[in-house]
Amino acid sequence: MGISVYRENCRLVFKIFGIKFKFKFKKFGYNNIFGKNNKIYIKYQNTLTELSSLKRIKGLNININGNNNCIIIGYPNNNITNCTLTINGDNNKFELGKSEYRIAYGNFSMATYGNNRVMQIGENFSLDNNSLLWLEENSSRLVIGNDCMFSHNLFLRNSDGHVILNGTEILNKAKDMIIGDHVWICAYAKLLKNVKISNNSIVGCGAVVTSNCDIPNSVIAGNPAKIVKNNINWIRDNMNNYLNIQNNIHNYKSKTLAVVERE
């Protein structure tokens, strides 16, 4: 028929008998995606569906300048609020698992130009205000497990940003930053390059983590941070809710025991 419709740099292009008509939508889709073959997917169960060029993910502003980048957002994820994802470079991947919790005012950044990086966040992740998660160096990774609770004003950066040399030898290349499952990171904590935090751990308020803390069920605190307590666990309930639940359980058991004794 001589008529085709396709997406080019987040513009809707109508090609009619060889003539292109481009339309840029300000109210729909993402306007700040530049490059070739950049894909945004919604993941439901194990199925990926590419996001239409006219649609946005509520609460997530996406900026891309590069080629062959991939973004995967788990569904449902209805509590994202005023977050920004920035990718500059080629062949980078960002994945955020489905979550029932609030993810607010976060900055997920691969803004410095780099290639082949991966930022992967598991399911039931939560994040409070004014936090920065930053990948910079080529082929570096930030991996966060399932059911992690991140507080506000956090700084996770898997790079020093500048080169430290011993003669011609580079001393400070980035390796993977790995955060395990069910990790609580408290307010104002800073996690720097090549750090590993094991499952079921807590990073204390204001901690500066510069080395591996790879013993599970630990409390990590201080500057520089170290393990200060072992064999702990934690839950998301605040103290009042937890105590009310425990009191209700205790009262129920007491009443049940009294009925049994009368019988």
Secondary structure, 3 states (H helix, E strand, C coil): CCEEEEEECCEEEEEECCEEEEECCCCCCCCCEECCCCEEEEEECCEEEECCCCCCCCCEEEEEECCCCEEEEECCCCCEECEEEEEECCCCEEEECCCCCCEECEEEEECCCCCCCEEEECCCCEECCCEEEECCCCCCEEEECCCCEECCCCEEECCCCCCCEECCEECCCCCCEEECCCCEECCCCEECCCCEECCCCEECCCCEECCCECCCCCEEEECCEEEEECCCCCCCCCHHHHHHHHHHHHHHHHHHHHHHHHC
